[in-house]
Amino acid sequence: MKKLKNESALLKKALQIGESYAQNRGYHAFSATDSAKQKIECIYRLLVQDKLIAPLPQDKEDQPGMKHRLAMWIANKLPADHPLLK
């Protein structure tokens, strides 16, 4: 798995977009006590269920893989001239 440039910033952006996507899909808002791990897994599973991202193989389904997959998802959705992609 090749590390993306600005992967942590892309993941943060993916969580913001993913949270609003989840709320638009009818998911109740995340609470302040939800950990980042819970948010990452929930958003990842929602996007896989909606077929917006390809699922990881079951033996490779871990937090770093989910983070990377979310960062890749948002990197493909951002315009080419976005500052996070430079």
PDB file as gemmi writes it, atoms N, CA and C in Angstrom:
CRYST1    1.000    1.000    1.000  90.00  90.00  90.00 P 1                      
ATOM      1  N   MET A   1       0.847  -1.163   0.000  1.00  0.00           N  
ATOM      2  CA  MET A   1       0.000   0.000   0.000  1.00  0.00           C  
ATOM      3  C   MET A   1       0.900   1.235   0.000  1.00  0.00           C  
ATOM      4  N   LYS A   2       0.798   2.014  -1.054  1.00  0.00           N  
ATOM      5  CA  LYS A   2       1.625   3.206  -1.218  1.00  0.00           C  
ATOM      6  C   LYS A   2       1.018   4.368  -0.432  1.00  0.00           C  
ATOM      7  N   LYS A   3       1.827   4.981   0.397  1.00  0.00           N  
ATOM      8  CA  LYS A   3       1.373   6.111   1.209  1.00  0.00           C  
ATOM      9  C   LYS A   3       1.133   7.320   0.308  1.00  0.00           C  
ATOM     10  N   LEU A   4       0.006   7.976   0.521  1.00  0.00           N  
ATOM     11  CA  LEU A   4      -0.333   9.181  -0.237  1.00  0.00           C  
ATOM     12  C   LEU A   4       0.327  10.399   0.396  1.00  0.00           C  
ATOM     13  N   LYS A   5       0.594  11.376  -0.430  1.00  0.00           N  
ATOM     14  CA  LYS A   5       1.074  12.649   0.081  1.00  0.00           C  
ATOM     15  C   LYS A   5      -0.100  13.304   0.812  1.00  0.00           C  
ATOM     16  N   ASN A   6       0.128  13.852   1.988  1.00  0.00           N  
ATOM     17  CA  ASN A   6      -0.911  14.491   2.809  1.00  0.00           C  
ATOM     18  C   ASN A   6      -2.011  13.506   3.214  1.00  0.00           C  
ATOM     19  N   GLU A   7      -1.653  12.234   3.445  1.00  0.00           N  
ATOM     20  CA  GLU A   7      -2.682  11.229   3.738  1.00  0.00           C  
ATOM     21  C   GLU A   7      -3.472  11.560   5.000  1.00  0.00           C  
ATOM     22  N   SER A   8      -2.832  12.079   6.026  1.00  0.00           N  
ATOM     23  CA  SER A   8      -3.549  12.390   7.258  1.00  0.00           C  
ATOM     24  C   SER A   8      -4.545  13.535   7.039  1.00  0.00           C  
ATOM     25  N   ALA A   9      -4.168  14.534   6.257  1.00  0.00           N  
ATOM     26  CA  ALA A   9      -5.084  15.640   5.955  1.00  0.00           C  
ATOM     27  C   ALA A   9      -6.225  15.159   5.057  1.00  0.00           C  
ATOM     28  N   LEU A  10      -5.913  14.257   4.120  1.00  0.00           N  
ATOM     29  CA  LEU A  10      -6.959  13.693   3.265  1.00  0.00           C  
ATOM     30  C   LEU A  10      -7.940  12.855   4.085  1.00  0.00           C  
ATOM     31  N   LEU A  11      -7.419  12.116   5.069  1.00  0.00           N  
ATOM     32  CA  LEU A  11      -8.288  11.320   5.935  1.00  0.00           C  
ATOM     33  C   LEU A  11      -9.207  12.227   6.738  1.00  0.00           C  
ATOM     34  N   LYS A  12      -8.675  13.327   7.240  1.00  0.00           N  
ATOM     35  CA  LYS A  12      -9.492  14.280   8.004  1.00  0.00           C  
ATOM     36  C   LYS A  12     -10.621  14.831   7.131  1.00  0.00           C  
ATOM     37  N   LYS A  13     -10.303  15.170   5.887  1.00  0.00           N  
ATOM     38  CA  LYS A  13     -11.304  15.674   4.946  1.00  0.00           C  
ATOM     39  C   LYS A  13     -12.329  14.578   4.630  1.00  0.00           C  
ATOM     40  N   ALA A  14     -11.856  13.343   4.474  1.00  0.00           N  
ATOM     41  CA  ALA A  14     -12.753  12.223   4.189  1.00  0.00           C  
ATOM     42  C   ALA A  14     -13.726  11.989   5.345  1.00  0.00           C  
ATOM     43  N   LEU A  15     -13.250  12.167   6.569  1.00  0.00           N  
ATOM     44  CA  LEU A  15     -14.137  12.000   7.724  1.00  0.00           C  
ATOM     45  C   LEU A  15     -15.204  13.095   7.757  1.00  0.00           C  
ATOM     46  N   GLN A  16     -14.818  14.320   7.408  1.00  0.00           N  
ATOM     47  CA  GLN A  16     -15.795  15.416   7.370  1.00  0.00           C  
ATOM     48  C   GLN A  16     -16.862  15.144   6.317  1.00  0.00           C  
ATOM     49  N   ILE A  17     -16.427  14.799   5.115  1.00  0.00           N  
ATOM     50  CA  ILE A  17     -17.360  14.531   4.020  1.00  0.00           C  
ATOM     51  C   ILE A  17     -18.179  13.278   4.328  1.00  0.00           C  
ATOM     52  N   GLY A  18     -17.511  12.265   4.862  1.00  0.00           N  
ATOM     53  CA  GLY A  18     -18.192  11.013   5.197  1.00  0.00           C  
ATOM     54  C   GLY A  18     -19.254  11.193   6.261  1.00  0.00           C  
ATOM     55  N   GLU A  19     -18.982  12.033   7.252  1.00  0.00           N  
ATOM     56  CA  GLU A  19     -19.985  12.297   8.294  1.00  0.00           C  
ATOM     57  C   GLU A  19     -21.229  12.950   7.710  1.00  0.00           C  
ATOM     58  N   SER A  20     -21.033  13.944   6.861  1.00  0.00           N  
ATOM     59  CA  SER A  20     -22.193  14.606   6.263  1.00  0.00           C  
ATOM     60  C   SER A  20     -22.934  13.653   5.323  1.00  0.00           C  
ATOM     61  N   TYR A  21     -22.192  12.790   4.611  1.00  0.00           N  
ATOM     62  CA  TYR A  21     -22.831  11.787   3.743  1.00  0.00           C  
ATOM     63  C   TYR A  21     -23.676  10.822   4.583  1.00  0.00           C  
ATOM     64  N   ALA A  22     -23.130  10.389   5.716  1.00  0.00           N  
ATOM     65  CA  ALA A  22     -23.852   9.463   6.587  1.00  0.00           C  
ATOM     66  C   ALA A  22     -25.131  10.107   7.119  1.00  0.00           C  
ATOM     67  N   GLN A  23     -25.047  11.363   7.496  1.00  0.00           N  
ATOM     68  CA  GLN A  23     -26.231  12.059   8.009  1.00  0.00           C  
ATOM     69  C   GLN A  23     -27.278  12.216   6.917  1.00  0.00           C  
ATOM     70  N   ASN A  24     -26.862  12.496   5.687  1.00  0.00           N  
ATOM     71  CA  ASN A  24     -27.800  12.610   4.576  1.00  0.00           C  
ATOM     72  C   ASN A  24     -28.461  11.269   4.263  1.00  0.00           C  
ATOM     73  N   ARG A  25     -27.770  10.175   4.587  1.00  0.00           N  
ATOM     74  CA  ARG A  25     -28.320   8.840   4.358  1.00  0.00           C  
ATOM     75  C   ARG A  25     -29.234   8.394   5.494  1.00  0.00           C  
ATOM     76  N   GLY A  26     -29.359   9.228   6.544  1.00  0.00           N  
ATOM     77  CA  GLY A  26     -30.266   8.913   7.635  1.00  0.00           C  
ATOM     78  C   GLY A  26     -29.584   8.422   8.892  1.00  0.00           C  
ATOM     79  N   TYR A  27     -28.273   8.330   8.885  1.00  0.00           N  
ATOM     80  CA  TYR A  27     -27.543   7.911  10.076  1.00  0.00           C  
ATOM     81  C   TYR A  27     -27.575   9.052  11.080  1.00  0.00           C  
ATOM     82  N   HIS A  28     -27.803   8.723  12.347  1.00  0.00           N  
ATOM     83  CA  HIS A  28     -27.811   9.793  13.350  1.00  0.00           C  
ATOM     84  C   HIS A  28     -26.414  10.386  13.463  1.00  0.00           C  
ATOM     85  N   ALA A  29     -26.329  11.585  13.919  1.00  0.00           N  
ATOM     86  CA  ALA A  29     -25.041  12.276  13.997  1.00  0.00           C  
ATOM     87  C   ALA A  29     -24.098  11.542  14.944  1.00  0.00           C  
ATOM     88  N   PHE A  30     -22.813  11.610  14.642  1.00  0.00           N  
ATOM     89  CA  PHE A  30     -21.818  11.029  15.538  1.00  0.00           C  
ATOM     90  C   PHE A  30     -21.785  11.850  16.812  1.00  0.00           C  
ATOM     91  N   SER A  31     -21.620  11.191  17.930  1.00  0.00           N  
ATOM     92  CA  SER A  31     -21.548  11.935  19.186  1.00  0.00           C  
ATOM     93  C   SER A  31     -20.102  12.328  19.459  1.00  0.00           C  
ATOM     94  N   ALA A  32     -19.944  13.224  20.392  1.00  0.00           N  
ATOM     95  CA  ALA A  32     -18.603  13.709  20.726  1.00  0.00           C  
ATOM     96  C   ALA A  32     -17.767  12.616  21.381  1.00  0.00           C  
ATOM     97  N   THR A  33     -18.419  11.591  21.910  1.00  0.00           N  
ATOM     98  CA  THR A  33     -17.688  10.522  22.584  1.00  0.00           C  
ATOM     99  C   THR A  33     -17.262   9.407  21.629  1.00  0.00           C  
ATOM    100  N   ASP A  34     -17.709   9.457  20.375  1.00  0.00           N  
ATOM    101  CA  ASP A  34     -17.286   8.450  19.399  1.00  0.00           C  
ATOM    102  C   ASP A  34     -15.813   8.655  19.068  1.00  0.00           C  
ATOM    103  N   SER A  35     -15.065   7.575  19.085  1.00  0.00           N  
ATOM    104  CA  SER A  35     -13.641   7.679  18.771  1.00  0.00           C  
ATOM    105  C   SER A  35     -13.431   7.774  17.266  1.00  0.00           C  
ATOM    106  N   ALA A  36     -12.246   8.192  16.886  1.00  0.00           N  
ATOM    107  CA  ALA A  36     -11.912   8.292  15.459  1.00  0.00           C  
ATOM    108  C   ALA A  36     -11.962   6.908  14.816  1.00  0.00           C  
ATOM    109  N   LYS A  37     -11.554   5.876  15.548  1.00  0.00           N  
ATOM    110  CA  LYS A  37     -11.595   4.512  15.018  1.00  0.00           C  
ATOM    111  C   LYS A  37     -13.020   4.098  14.681  1.00  0.00           C  
ATOM    112  N   GLN A  38     -13.957   4.447  15.555  1.00  0.00           N  
ATOM    113  CA  GLN A  38     -15.363   4.112  15.315  1.00  0.00           C  
ATOM    114  C   GLN A  38     -15.895   4.852  14.087  1.00  0.00           C  
ATOM    115  N   LYS A  39     -15.547   6.121  13.970  1.00  0.00           N  
ATOM    116  CA  LYS A  39     -15.997   6.913  12.828  1.00  0.00           C  
ATOM    117  C   LYS A  39     -15.435   6.363  11.529  1.00  0.00           C  
ATOM    118  N   ILE A  40     -14.141   6.028  11.536  1.00  0.00           N  
ATOM    119  CA  ILE A  40     -13.494   5.495  10.339  1.00  0.00           C  
ATOM    120  C   ILE A  40     -14.170   4.208   9.905  1.00  0.00           C  
ATOM    121  N   GLU A  41     -14.386   3.296  10.845  1.00  0.00           N  
ATOM    122  CA  GLU A  41     -14.997   2.008  10.497  1.00  0.00           C  
ATOM    123  C   GLU A  41     -16.431   2.179  10.016  1.00  0.00           C  
ATOM    124  N   CYS A  42     -17.188   3.041  10.664  1.00  0.00           N  
ATOM    125  CA  CYS A  42     -18.582   3.263  10.282  1.00  0.00           C  
ATOM    126  C   CYS A  42     -18.680   3.864   8.876  1.00  0.00           C  
ATOM    127  N   ILE A  43     -17.887   4.879   8.612  1.00  0.00           N  
ATOM    128  CA  ILE A  43     -17.922   5.530   7.294  1.00  0.00           C  
ATOM    129  C   ILE A  43     -17.420   4.574   6.224  1.00  0.00           C  
ATOM    130  N   TYR A  44     -16.364   3.835   6.529  1.00  0.00           N  
ATOM    131  CA  TYR A  44     -15.845   2.848   5.574  1.00  0.00           C  
ATOM    132  C   TYR A  44     -16.929   1.830   5.217  1.00  0.00           C  
ATOM    133  N   ARG A  45     -17.584   1.266   6.218  1.00  0.00           N  
ATOM    134  CA  ARG A  45     -18.600   0.237   5.967  1.00  0.00           C  
ATOM    135  C   ARG A  45     -19.807   0.812   5.213  1.00  0.00           C  
ATOM    136  N   LEU A  46     -20.178   2.051   5.493  1.00  0.00           N  
ATOM    137  CA  LEU A  46     -21.279   2.683   4.772  1.00  0.00           C  
ATOM    138  C   LEU A  46     -20.924   2.873   3.298  1.00  0.00           C  
ATOM    139  N   LEU A  47     -19.718   3.338   3.027  1.00  0.00           N  
ATOM    140  CA  LEU A  47     -19.293   3.556   1.639  1.00  0.00           C  
ATOM    141  C   LEU A  47     -19.158   2.235   0.876  1.00  0.00           C  
ATOM    142  N   VAL A  48     -18.724   1.184   1.573  1.00  0.00           N  
ATOM    143  CA  VAL A  48     -18.644  -0.132   0.936  1.00  0.00           C  
ATOM    144  C   VAL A  48     -20.054  -0.641   0.635  1.00  0.00           C  
ATOM    145  N   GLN A  49     -20.957  -0.475   1.590  1.00  0.00           N  
ATOM    146  CA  GLN A  49     -22.341  -0.923   1.404  1.00  0.00           C  
ATOM    147  C   GLN A  49     -23.003  -0.208   0.230  1.00  0.00           C  
ATOM    148  N   ASP A  50     -22.715   1.088   0.078  1.00  0.00           N  
ATOM    149  CA  ASP A  50     -23.292   1.868  -1.022  1.00  0.00           C  
ATOM    150  C   ASP A  50     -22.497   1.722  -2.316  1.00  0.00           C  
ATOM    151  N   LYS A  51     -21.463   0.891  -2.282  1.00  0.00           N  
ATOM    152  CA  LYS A  51     -20.626   0.599  -3.450  1.00  0.00           C  
ATOM    153  C   LYS A  51     -19.924   1.842  -4.004  1.00  0.00           C  
ATOM    154  N   LEU A  52     -19.520   2.729  -3.093  1.00  0.00           N  
ATOM    155  CA  LEU A  52     -18.760   3.910  -3.485  1.00  0.00           C  
ATOM    156  C   LEU A  52     -17.256   3.642  -3.424  1.00  0.00           C  
ATOM    157  N   ILE A  53     -16.866   2.654  -2.625  1.00  0.00           N  
ATOM    158  CA  ILE A  53     -15.480   2.208  -2.589  1.00  0.00           C  
ATOM    159  C   ILE A  53     -15.472   0.687  -2.603  1.00  0.00           C  
ATOM    160  N   ALA A  54     -14.383   0.141  -3.089  1.00  0.00           N  
ATOM    161  CA  ALA A  54     -14.238  -1.319  -3.118  1.00  0.00           C  
ATOM    162  C   ALA A  54     -13.823  -1.801  -1.728  1.00  0.00           C  
ATOM    163  N   PRO A  55     -14.382  -2.909  -1.281  1.00  0.00           N  
ATOM    164  CA  PRO A  55     -14.009  -3.414   0.047  1.00  0.00           C  
ATOM    165  C   PRO A  55     -12.602  -3.994   0.064  1.00  0.00           C  
ATOM    166  N   LEU A  56     -11.994  -3.925   1.212  1.00  0.00           N  
ATOM    167  CA  LEU A  56     -10.701  -4.569   1.416  1.00  0.00           C  
ATOM    168  C   LEU A  56     -10.929  -6.076   1.560  1.00  0.00           C  
ATOM    169  N   PRO A  57      -9.950  -6.890   1.217  1.00  0.00           N  
ATOM    170  CA  PRO A  57     -10.090  -8.324   1.496  1.00  0.00           C  
ATOM    171  C   PRO A  57     -10.261  -8.529   3.004  1.00  0.00           C  
ATOM    172  N   GLN A  58     -11.036  -9.519   3.410  1.00  0.00           N  
ATOM    173  CA  GLN A  58     -11.351  -9.682   4.830  1.00  0.00           C  
ATOM    174  C   GLN A  58     -10.123  -9.876   5.705  1.00  0.00           C  
ATOM    175  N   ASP A  59      -9.100 -10.537   5.194  1.00  0.00           N  
ATOM    176  CA  ASP A  59      -7.900 -10.740   6.005  1.00  0.00           C  
ATOM    177  C   ASP A  59      -7.050  -9.477   6.115  1.00  0.00           C  
ATOM    178  N   LYS A  60      -7.314  -8.475   5.302  1.00  0.00           N  
ATOM    179  CA  LYS A  60      -6.563  -7.213   5.326  1.00  0.00           C  
ATOM    180  C   LYS A  60      -7.410  -6.052   5.849  1.00  0.00           C  
ATOM    181  N   GLU A  61      -8.578  -6.348   6.377  1.00  0.00           N  
ATOM    182  CA  GLU A  61      -9.485  -5.302   6.853  1.00  0.00           C  
ATOM    183  C   GLU A  61      -9.056  -4.864   8.248  1.00  0.00           C  
ATOM    184  N   ASP A  62      -8.233  -3.809   8.296  1.00  0.00           N  
ATOM    185  CA  ASP A  62      -7.755  -3.266   9.552  1.00  0.00           C  
ATOM    186  C   ASP A  62      -7.800  -1.742   9.496  1.00  0.00           C  
ATOM    187  N   GLN A  63      -7.480  -1.089  10.593  1.00  0.00           N  
ATOM    188  CA  GLN A  63      -7.575   0.371  10.655  1.00  0.00           C  
ATOM    189  C   GLN A  63      -6.684   1.077   9.628  1.00  0.00           C  
ATOM    190  N   PRO A  64      -5.409   0.698   9.490  1.00  0.00           N  
ATOM    191  CA  PRO A  64      -4.581   1.384   8.482  1.00  0.00           C  
ATOM    192  C   PRO A  64      -5.134   1.212   7.066  1.00  0.00           C  
ATOM    193  N   GLY A  65      -5.655   0.039   6.761  1.00  0.00           N  
ATOM    194  CA  GLY A  65      -6.226  -0.195   5.437  1.00  0.00           C  
ATOM    195  C   GLY A  65      -7.468   0.641   5.201  1.00  0.00           C  
ATOM    196  N   MET A  66      -8.329   0.730   6.231  1.00  0.00           N  
ATOM    197  CA  MET A  66      -9.549   1.540   6.110  1.00  0.00           C  
ATOM    198  C   MET A  66      -9.198   3.014   5.958  1.00  0.00           C  
ATOM    199  N   LYS A  67      -8.222   3.480   6.724  1.00  0.00           N  
ATOM    200  CA  LYS A  67      -7.793   4.875   6.625  1.00  0.00           C  
ATOM    201  C   LYS A  67      -7.283   5.178   5.221  1.00  0.00           C  
ATOM    202  N   HIS A  68      -6.457   4.276   4.704  1.00  0.00           N  
ATOM    203  CA  HIS A  68      -5.900   4.476   3.371  1.00  0.00           C  
ATOM    204  C   HIS A  68      -7.001   4.472   2.316  1.00  0.00           C  
ATOM    205  N   ARG A  69      -7.949   3.564   2.446  1.00  0.00           N  
ATOM    206  CA  ARG A  69      -9.031   3.475   1.465  1.00  0.00           C  
ATOM    207  C   ARG A  69      -9.884   4.742   1.489  1.00  0.00           C  
ATOM    208  N   LEU A  70     -10.152   5.299   2.678  1.00  0.00           N  
ATOM    209  CA  LEU A  70     -10.910   6.548   2.773  1.00  0.00           C  
ATOM    210  C   LEU A  70     -10.124   7.722   2.187  1.00  0.00           C  
ATOM    211  N   ALA A  71      -8.818   7.749   2.439  1.00  0.00           N  
ATOM    212  CA  ALA A  71      -7.983   8.821   1.879  1.00  0.00           C  
ATOM    213  C   ALA A  71      -7.964   8.729   0.350  1.00  0.00           C  
ATOM    214  N   MET A  72      -7.887   7.523  -0.184  1.00  0.00           N  
ATOM    215  CA  MET A  72      -7.912   7.337  -1.638  1.00  0.00           C  
ATOM    216  C   MET A  72      -9.264   7.776  -2.208  1.00  0.00           C  
ATOM    217  N   TRP A  73     -10.339   7.459  -1.508  1.00  0.00           N  
ATOM    218  CA  TRP A  73     -11.691   7.823  -1.955  1.00  0.00           C  
ATOM    219  C   TRP A  73     -11.813   9.333  -2.093  1.00  0.00           C  
ATOM    220  N   ILE A  74     -11.392  10.058  -1.071  1.00  0.00           N  
ATOM    221  CA  ILE A  74     -11.554  11.512  -1.108  1.00  0.00           C  
ATOM    222  C   ILE A  74     -10.564  12.132  -2.096  1.00  0.00           C  
ATOM    223  N   ALA A  75      -9.389  11.547  -2.248  1.00  0.00           N  
ATOM    224  CA  ALA A  75      -8.419  12.079  -3.219  1.00  0.00           C  
ATOM    225  C   ALA A  75      -8.975  11.982  -4.631  1.00  0.00           C  
ATOM    226  N   ASN A  76      -9.747  10.939  -4.920  1.00  0.00           N  
ATOM    227  CA  ASN A  76     -10.341  10.790  -6.248  1.00  0.00           C  
ATOM    228  C   ASN A  76     -11.546  11.705  -6.447  1.00  0.00           C  
ATOM    229  N   LYS A  77     -12.160  12.165  -5.357  1.00  0.00           N  
ATOM    230  CA  LYS A  77     -13.333  13.037  -5.456  1.00  0.00           C  
ATOM    231  C   LYS A  77     -12.981  14.515  -5.513  1.00  0.00           C  
ATOM    232  N   LEU A  78     -11.806  14.879  -5.024  1.00  0.00           N  
ATOM    233  CA  LEU A  78     -11.421  16.295  -5.012  1.00  0.00           C  
ATOM    234  C   LEU A  78     -10.994  16.748  -6.403  1.00  0.00           C  
ATOM    235  N   PRO A  79     -11.191  18.036  -6.710  1.00  0.00           N  
ATOM    236  CA  PRO A  79     -10.709  18.545  -8.002  1.00  0.00           C  
ATOM    237  C   PRO A  79      -9.187  18.474  -8.075  1.00  0.00           C  
ATOM    238  N   ALA A  80      -8.659  18.384  -9.273  1.00  0.00           N  
ATOM    239  CA  ALA A  80      -7.213  18.192  -9.465  1.00  0.00           C  
ATOM    240  C   ALA A  80      -6.374  19.334  -8.888  1.00  0.00           C  
ATOM    241  N   ASP A  81      -6.931  20.535  -8.822  1.00  0.00           N  
ATOM    242  CA  ASP A  81      -6.152  21.669  -8.324  1.00  0.00           C  
ATOM    243  C   ASP A  81      -6.349  21.926  -6.820  1.00  0.00           C  
ATOM    244  N   HIS A  82      -6.948  20.990  -6.103  1.00  0.00           N  
ATOM    245  CA  HIS A  82      -7.174  21.146  -4.662  1.00  0.00           C  
ATOM    246  C   HIS A  82      -5.827  21.143  -3.926  1.00  0.00           C  
ATOM    247  N   PRO A  83      -5.660  22.015  -2.914  1.00  0.00           N  
ATOM    248  CA  PRO A  83      -4.386  22.104  -2.210  1.00  0.00           C  
ATOM    249  C   PRO A  83      -3.920  20.808  -1.541  1.00  0.00           C  
ATOM    250  N   LEU A  84      -4.847  19.944  -1.126  1.00  0.00           N  
ATOM    251  CA  LEU A  84      -4.446  18.704  -0.485  1.00  0.00           C  
ATOM    252  C   LEU A  84      -3.790  17.719  -1.448  1.00  0.00           C  
ATOM    253  N   LEU A  85      -3.996  17.902  -2.725  1.00  0.00           N  
ATOM    254  CA  LEU A  85      -3.434  16.989  -3.715  1.00  0.00           C  
ATOM    255  C   LEU A  85      -2.077  17.428  -4.241  1.00  0.00           C  
ATOM    256  N   LYS A  86      -1.592  18.565  -3.765  1.00  0.00           N  
ATOM    257  CA  LYS A  86      -0.312  19.099  -4.244  1.00  0.00           C  
ATOM    258  C   LYS A  86       0.811  18.730  -3.329  1.00  0.00           C  
TER     259      LYS A  86                                                      
END                                                                             
